[in-house]
């Protein structure tokens, strides 16, 4: 009996010893609810009264005032639970639940220790954006003042065309491009410094390495752009000069026979000049790719240079086929008076040149050769059947017409 009484007294004594702690936890819980509610109401009412919803709609964060009010309510609710989290470690600690309170306390300690780094990174980004925008506007206004689009149009338009004056909406196109390039170039090192300030190696290290590689490649990119621009200017100048020289040498007189027989009119001097200009431009493009020092681009450049002779020879074959087919087709049509025979010969030669060009380009060589043989065989069989079975009278009349014309010319 005495043991039961002693246990009861001990338990009662422990309860009364724990009662102040329990009351303190309840009071702290009540205080947390009051503070969280006040913060929620203050933020909710204050932001709505200050017109923060209109700013959210103006910035494009929300689409309507109703959606903006819901966003403010959600923000105040987040702050409400955040206040509860701030009081929660103290409440759990008073109740003796340190194992539960300790992770929450460590989380808040980590967050509070991270706040200075985050604030410093935000300040660095803000200053960097301000400086980048200032330099961007400076470059933009300078480019507009120099009317850089006019100079670019002089180098890109042909000499026979008057350089177009950009309209009001297009006048600052190149100026905007230069301003945005300067803006990005300035922001890259600033973002790198801001990420390093955060001291989050798992996130910042790979991003910083990529940004450093981009920053290191910027000089090569600038050299490549300059080299490409110079190449375009040189290619344009050489192409136009060669066109003028060939035109003055009378090379276009060679096309008169083609025009008379094949009803084709083209400027041979201009075609040669443009081909030479494209070839020179391709060489400068490949050299610009090599300046970037990227293995993939170097491989692509080497492949372009190695493939260029095949392309040129394929173009020559195709041009000869089209011109020769047109000339021979016109000659046959005028000689025999049979337009069908001339058109047939014309398209046969064009198709033949197309297959030869594809073979020269090494474009699925076996398939192209097999397709050509099958098409040629099918046409031969179809021609033989058409004239041997269903077109004997037509073939006879055509041969008779040709025989009479030959006899007439011999007399």
C-alpha positions as CSV (number, residue, x, y, z in Angstrom):
1,X,0.0,0.0,0.0
2,X,2.8,2.4,0.8
3,X,4.5,1.6,-2.5
4,X,1.3,2.6,-4.4
5,X,1.0,5.8,-2.4
6,X,4.7,6.6,-3.1
7,X,4.3,6.0,-6.8
8,X,1.2,8.2,-7.0
9,X,2.9,11.0,-5.1
10,X,5.9,10.7,-7.3
11,X,3.8,10.9,-10.5
12,X,1.8,13.8,-9.1
13,X,5.0,15.6,-8.2
14,X,6.4,15.0,-11.7
15,X,3.1,16.3,-13.2
16,X,3.3,19.5,-11.2
17,X,7.0,19.8,-12.2
18,X,6.1,19.5,-15.9
19,X,3.0,21.7,-15.6
20,X,4.9,25.0,-16.0
21,X,6.7,23.6,-19.0
22,X,3.4,22.5,-20.6
23,X,1.8,25.9,-19.9
24,X,4.9,27.6,-21.4
25,X,4.6,25.5,-24.5
26,X,0.8,26.2,-24.7
27,X,1.5,29.9,-24.3
28,X,4.2,29.8,-26.9
29,X,1.8,27.9,-29.2
30,X,-0.8,30.5,-28.7
31,X,1.7,33.3,-29.3
32,X,2.8,31.6,-32.5
33,X,-0.8,31.5,-33.7
34,X,-1.3,35.2,-32.9
35,X,1.9,36.3,-34.6
36,X,1.2,34.0,-37.7
37,X,-2.3,35.3,-38.0
38,X,-1.2,38.9,-37.6
39,X,1.5,38.5,-40.2
40,X,-0.9,36.8,-42.6
41,X,-3.6,39.5,-42.2
42,X,-1.0,42.4,-42.4
43,X,0.6,41.1,-45.6
44,X,-2.7,40.2,-47.2
45,X,-4.4,43.6,-46.4
46,X,-1.2,45.6,-46.9
47,X,-0.3,44.3,-50.3
48,X,-3.9,44.6,-51.6
49,X,-4.1,48.2,-50.2
50,X,-0.8,49.1,-51.7
51,X,-1.9,48.0,-55.2
52,X,0.5,45.1,-55.4
53,X,-2.0,43.1,-57.4
54,X,-2.0,45.7,-60.2
55,X,1.8,45.5,-60.3
56,X,1.6,41.7,-60.7
57,X,-0.8,42.1,-63.6
58,X,1.3,44.9,-65.1
59,X,4.5,42.7,-64.9
60,X,2.7,39.8,-66.6
61,X,2.8,37.5,-63.5
62,X,-1.0,37.3,-63.4
63,X,-3.7,37.8,-66.1
64,X,-6.4,39.4,-64.0
65,X,-7.0,41.2,-60.7
66,X,-8.8,38.2,-59.3
67,X,-5.8,36.0,-60.1
68,X,-3.5,38.6,-58.5
69,X,-5.6,38.6,-55.3
70,X,-5.3,34.8,-55.2
71,X,-1.6,35.1,-55.6
72,X,-1.4,37.6,-52.7
73,X,-3.5,35.2,-50.5
74,X,-1.2,32.4,-51.3
75,X,1.9,34.5,-50.4
76,X,0.3,35.5,-47.1
77,X,-0.5,31.8,-46.4
78,X,3.1,30.9,-47.0
79,X,4.3,33.5,-44.5
80,X,1.7,32.2,-42.1
81,X,3.2,28.7,-42.1
82,X,6.7,30.1,-42.1
83,X,6.0,31.9,-38.8
84,X,4.8,28.6,-37.4
85,X,8.0,26.9,-38.5
86,X,10.0,29.6,-36.7
87,X,8.1,28.9,-33.4
88,X,8.0,25.2,-33.8
89,X,11.5,24.3,-32.6
90,X,11.0,26.3,-29.4
91,X,7.6,24.6,-28.7
92,X,9.0,21.1,-29.4
93,X,12.1,21.9,-27.3
94,X,10.0,22.9,-24.3
95,X,8.1,19.6,-24.6
96,X,11.4,17.7,-24.6
97,X,11.1,16.6,-28.2
98,X,14.7,17.6,-29.1
99,X,15.1,14.9,-31.7
100,X,12.3,16.4,-33.7
101,X,13.2,20.1,-33.0
102,X,16.9,19.7,-33.8
103,X,16.5,19.1,-37.7
104,X,14.2,22.0,-37.9
105,X,16.6,24.3,-36.0
106,X,19.5,23.1,-38.2
107,X,17.4,23.9,-41.3
108,X,16.7,27.4,-40.1
109,X,20.4,27.9,-39.0
110,X,21.5,26.9,-42.5
111,X,19.0,29.2,-44.1
112,X,20.0,32.1,-41.9
113,X,23.7,31.5,-42.6
114,X,22.9,31.3,-46.3
115,X,21.0,34.6,-46.4
116,X,24.1,36.9,-46.4
117,X,25.5,35.0,-49.4
118,X,22.1,35.2,-51.1
119,X,21.8,38.9,-50.4
120,X,25.4,39.4,-51.8
121,X,24.6,37.5,-54.9
122,X,21.4,39.4,-55.5
123,X,23.3,42.7,-55.0
124,X,26.0,41.6,-57.5
125,X,23.3,40.5,-60.1
126,X,21.4,43.8,-59.6
127,X,24.6,45.9,-60.1
128,X,25.7,43.8,-63.0
129,X,22.3,44.1,-64.8
130,X,22.4,47.9,-64.2
131,X,25.9,48.2,-65.7
132,X,25.1,45.8,-68.5
133,X,22.0,47.8,-69.4
134,X,23.9,51.0,-69.3
135,X,26.6,49.7,-71.7
136,X,24.0,48.1,-73.9
137,X,22.2,51.4,-74.3
138,X,25.5,53.2,-74.9
139,X,26.4,50.7,-77.7
140,X,22.9,50.9,-79.1
141,X,22.8,54.7,-79.3
142,X,26.4,54.8,-80.7
143,X,25.4,52.3,-83.4
144,X,22.3,54.2,-84.3
145,X,24.3,57.5,-84.4
146,X,26.8,55.9,-86.8
147,X,23.9,54.4,-88.9
148,X,25.6,51.1,-88.9
149,X,22.8,49.4,-90.9
150,X,23.6,51.7,-93.8
151,X,27.2,50.6,-93.8
152,X,26.2,46.9,-93.5
153,X,23.8,47.3,-96.5
154,X,26.6,48.8,-98.6
155,X,28.7,45.6,-98.1
156,X,25.8,43.2,-98.5
157,X,23.9,44.7,-101.4
158,X,25.2,44.3,-105.0
159,X,26.8,47.2,-106.7
160,X,24.0,47.4,-109.3
161,X,21.5,47.9,-106.5
162,X,21.2,51.1,-104.5
163,X,21.7,50.4,-100.7
164,X,18.2,50.3,-99.1
165,X,17.6,52.8,-96.4
166,X,16.1,50.9,-93.4
167,X,12.7,52.0,-92.3
168,X,12.0,53.4,-88.9
169,X,11.1,50.0,-87.5
170,X,14.2,48.3,-89.1
171,X,16.8,51.0,-88.7
172,X,18.1,49.9,-85.4
173,X,18.2,46.1,-86.1
174,X,22.0,45.8,-86.2
175,X,22.2,48.3,-83.3
176,X,20.0,46.0,-81.2
177,X,22.0,43.0,-82.1
178,X,25.3,44.6,-81.0
179,X,23.7,45.9,-77.8
180,X,22.3,42.5,-76.9
181,X,25.7,40.9,-77.6
182,X,27.5,43.4,-75.3
183,X,24.8,42.9,-72.7
184,X,25.3,39.1,-72.6
185,X,29.1,39.4,-72.7
186,X,29.0,41.6,-69.6
187,X,26.5,39.5,-67.7
188,X,28.4,36.2,-68.1
189,X,31.3,37.1,-65.7
190,X,28.8,38.8,-63.3
191,X,26.6,35.7,-63.1
192,X,29.8,33.6,-62.6
193,X,30.8,35.8,-59.6
194,X,27.3,35.7,-58.2
195,X,27.2,31.9,-58.3
196,X,30.6,31.6,-56.7
197,X,29.3,33.9,-53.9
198,X,26.5,31.4,-53.0
199,X,29.1,28.8,-52.1
200,X,26.9,25.9,-53.4
201,X,29.5,23.9,-55.2
202,X,27.1,21.2,-56.4
203,X,25.1,23.8,-58.3
204,X,27.6,26.6,-59.0
205,X,30.6,24.5,-60.1
206,X,29.2,23.0,-63.3
207,X,27.5,26.3,-64.3
208,X,30.6,28.3,-63.5
209,X,32.7,25.9,-65.6
210,X,30.4,26.3,-68.6
211,X,30.3,30.1,-68.2
212,X,34.1,30.2,-68.0
213,X,34.4,28.1,-71.2
214,X,32.0,30.5,-72.9
215,X,33.9,33.5,-71.7
216,X,37.2,32.0,-72.8
217,X,35.7,31.3,-76.3
218,X,34.4,34.8,-76.8
219,X,37.7,36.1,-78.3
220,X,37.7,33.2,-80.8
221,X,34.0,33.9,-81.6
222,X,34.8,37.6,-82.2
223,X,37.7,36.7,-84.5
224,X,35.6,34.2,-86.3
225,X,32.8,36.7,-86.9
226,X,35.3,39.3,-88.1
227,X,36.9,36.7,-90.4
228,X,33.5,35.7,-91.8
229,X,32.5,39.4,-92.3
230,X,35.8,40.1,-94.2
231,X,35.3,36.9,-96.2
232,X,31.8,38.0,-97.3
233,X,33.1,41.4,-98.3
234,X,36.0,39.9,-100.3
235,X,33.8,37.3,-101.9
236,X,31.3,39.9,-102.9
237,X,34.0,42.2,-104.3
238,X,35.8,39.4,-106.3
239,X,32.5,38.0,-107.6
240,X,31.3,41.4,-108.9
241,X,34.8,42.2,-110.3
242,X,34.9,38.9,-112.1
243,X,31.4,39.4,-113.4
244,X,32.3,42.8,-114.9
245,X,35.5,41.4,-116.4
246,X,33.7,38.5,-118.1
247,X,30.9,40.7,-119.3
248,X,33.3,43.1,-120.9
249,X,35.2,40.2,-122.5
250,X,32.1,39.3,-124.4
251,X,31.5,35.8,-122.8
252,X,27.8,36.4,-122.8
253,X,27.9,36.3,-126.7
254,X,28.3,32.5,-126.3
255,X,24.8,32.3,-125.0
256,X,23.2,33.8,-128.1
257,X,23.2,30.4,-129.8
258,X,21.6,28.8,-126.8
259,X,19.0,31.6,-126.8
260,X,18.2,31.2,-130.5
261,X,17.9,27.4,-130.4
262,X,16.8,26.6,-126.9
263,X,14.8,29.7,-125.9
264,X,17.1,30.1,-122.8
265,X,18.3,33.5,-121.6
266,X,20.9,33.6,-118.8
267,X,23.8,35.8,-117.8
268,X,26.9,33.4,-118.0
269,X,29.3,36.1,-116.6
270,X,27.0,36.7,-113.6
271,X,26.6,32.9,-112.9
272,X,30.4,32.4,-112.9
273,X,30.9,35.4,-110.7
274,X,28.4,34.2,-108.2
275,X,29.8,30.7,-108.1
276,X,33.3,32.1,-107.5
277,X,31.9,34.4,-104.7
278,X,30.2,31.4,-103.0
279,X,33.4,29.3,-103.2
280,X,35.4,32.1,-101.6
281,X,32.8,32.6,-98.9
282,X,32.8,28.8,-98.2
283,X,36.6,29.0,-97.7
284,X,36.3,31.9,-95.2
285,X,33.4,30.1,-93.4
286,X,35.6,27.0,-93.0
287,X,38.5,29.1,-91.7
288,X,36.1,30.8,-89.3
289,X,35.0,27.4,-88.0
290,X,38.6,26.4,-87.5
291,X,39.3,29.5,-85.4
292,X,36.7,28.4,-82.9
293,X,39.0,25.4,-82.0
294,X,36.1,23.0,-81.7
295,X,36.9,19.5,-82.9
296,X,33.4,18.9,-84.3
297,X,33.4,22.1,-86.3
298,X,36.9,21.4,-87.6
299,X,35.7,18.0,-88.8
300,X,32.8,19.7,-90.5
301,X,35.0,22.3,-92.1
302,X,37.4,19.7,-93.5
303,X,34.5,17.7,-94.9
304,X,33.1,20.8,-96.6
305,X,36.4,21.5,-98.3
306,X,36.9,17.9,-99.3
307,X,33.3,17.8,-100.8
308,X,33.5,21.1,-102.6
309,X,35.2,19.9,-105.8
310,X,32.5,17.2,-106.1
311,X,29.8,19.8,-105.8
312,X,31.4,22.1,-108.4
313,X,31.9,19.3,-110.9
314,X,28.3,18.1,-110.3
315,X,27.1,21.7,-111.0
316,X,29.2,21.8,-114.2
317,X,27.7,18.4,-115.4
318,X,24.2,19.5,-114.5
319,X,24.7,22.9,-116.3
320,X,26.1,21.2,-119.4
321,X,23.2,18.7,-119.4
322,X,20.5,21.4,-119.1
323,X,22.1,23.8,-121.6
324,X,23.1,21.0,-124.0
325,X,19.7,19.3,-123.8
326,X,17.9,22.6,-124.4
327,X,20.2,23.4,-127.4
328,X,20.0,19.9,-129.0
329,X,16.3,19.7,-128.3
330,X,15.7,23.1,-130.0
331,X,17.9,22.0,-133.0
332,X,16.0,18.8,-133.5
333,X,12.7,20.5,-133.2
334,X,13.6,23.2,-135.8
335,X,15.4,20.7,-138.1
336,X,12.7,18.0,-138.2
337,X,9.7,20.2,-137.5
338,X,8.8,17.7,-134.7
339,X,8.6,19.4,-131.4
340,X,7.9,16.1,-129.6
341,X,11.2,14.6,-130.7
342,X,13.1,17.7,-129.6
343,X,11.4,17.8,-126.2
344,X,12.0,14.1,-125.7
345,X,15.8,14.5,-126.5
346,X,16.0,17.5,-124.2
347,X,14.5,15.8,-121.2
348,X,16.5,12.6,-121.8
349,X,19.7,14.6,-121.6
350,X,18.6,16.6,-118.6
351,X,17.6,13.3,-116.8
352,X,21.0,11.8,-117.8
353,X,22.9,14.9,-116.4
354,X,20.9,14.7,-113.1
355,X,21.9,11.0,-112.6
356,X,25.5,11.8,-113.6
357,X,25.5,14.7,-111.1
358,X,24.1,12.5,-108.3
359,X,26.8,9.9,-109.1
360,X,29.4,12.6,-109.0
361,X,28.2,13.7,-105.6
362,X,28.5,10.1,-104.4
363,X,24.9,10.2,-103.3
364,X,23.8,6.6,-102.9
365,X,25.8,5.6,-105.9
366,X,24.6,2.0,-106.2
367,X,20.9,3.0,-105.9
368,X,21.3,5.9,-108.4
369,X,23.0,3.6,-111.0
370,X,20.4,0.9,-110.5
371,X,17.6,3.4,-110.8
372,X,19.1,4.9,-114.0
373,X,19.5,1.4,-115.6
374,X,15.9,0.5,-114.6
375,X,14.5,3.8,-116.0
376,X,16.5,3.5,-119.2
377,X,15.4,-0.1,-119.7
378,X,11.8,0.7,-119.0
379,X,11.8,3.6,-121.4
380,X,13.5,1.5,-124.1
381,X,11.0,-1.3,-123.8
382,X,8.1,1.1,-123.7
383,X,9.4,2.9,-126.8
384,X,9.9,-0.3,-128.7
385,X,6.4,-1.6,-127.8
386,X,4.8,1.8,-128.6
387,X,6.3,2.0,-132.0
388,X,6.4,-1.7,-132.8
389,X,2.8,-2.5,-131.8
390,X,0.6,0.5,-131.4
391,X,2.5,3.2,-133.2
392,X,3.7,1.6,-136.5
393,X,1.6,4.0,-138.6
394,X,2.9,7.0,-136.6
395,X,6.5,5.8,-136.9
396,X,6.0,5.2,-140.6
397,X,4.7,8.7,-141.2
398,X,7.4,10.3,-139.2
399,X,10.1,8.4,-141.0
400,X,8.5,9.3,-144.4
401,X,8.4,12.9,-143.4
402,X,12.1,12.8,-142.4
403,X,13.0,11.1,-145.7
404,X,11.2,13.6,-147.8
405,X,12.9,16.5,-146.0
406,X,16.3,14.9,-146.5
407,X,15.7,14.4,-150.2
408,X,14.5,18.0,-150.5
409,X,17.7,19.3,-148.8
410,X,19.9,17.1,-151.0
411,X,18.3,18.6,-154.2
